[in-house]
Amino acid sequence: MADALHHSNDLKEWYSPYESDTPFGAKHDFFKQPIEGKNTYINPPFNTYEGKENLIEKVIKKIADSIRSDKPTRVILLIPVFKGQHGHLYETQAKKSRFLEIATFPQGSFSFVAPEQYHTHNNFQPGVFPEKVGLYLCANKTSLQVDPVDWSLVTQELLHWSNMNTKAPPIFRQMTQDKFQERVTPASKFLAIQLCTF
């Protein structure tokens, strides 16, 4: 969901919808790329449609299919939470797919540059998204066994990142916190989700 001018150097691989970005290191078309056996971060464009289907719906379906793999597969996903009757459409779809809500950023607190802005010739300054933004963990059992999540470290890192990058701290999902506190974590190395790099 990135392009040659909007991708993180901290991430080993990145995906672009534009084939012209492949000489710059992009993998073309996220939907044609396997994500099984990988850790992936996805910030999909919020108002992009392919036919009658919103791109976020396609992303959620692809993730849900991918985490059925026996390979350790983990995705961190940002989705918008709008007002109104249909505002929770993506949130509901994510929860039906059994994705874990890590946190929600309050209205008007999360800012970013949309990946498509370069191609639509808008300015590149970060803009504050007026609605809520949900942060989800989508992982299969194999992933959590191979790389256990240290919940307290995840929340610390996210709060630290939020202090520098958002207008209000995230609200952590109590149910997700309870799930991780119930887990018996092996003595092996923890994997903290390094949200500060996003």
Secondary structure, DSSP 8 states (H G I E B T S, - for coil): --BTTB--TTSS--EES-GGGGGGT-EE-GGGS--TTSEEEE---TT-EETTEEHHHHHHHHHHHHTTSSS--EEEEEEEE-SSTTTTHHHHHHHHTT-EEEEEE-TT-BEE--TTHHHHT---S-EE-SSEEEEEEEE-HHHHHHS-B-HHHHHHHHHHHHHHHBSS--EE-HHHHHHHHHS---SS--B---GGG-
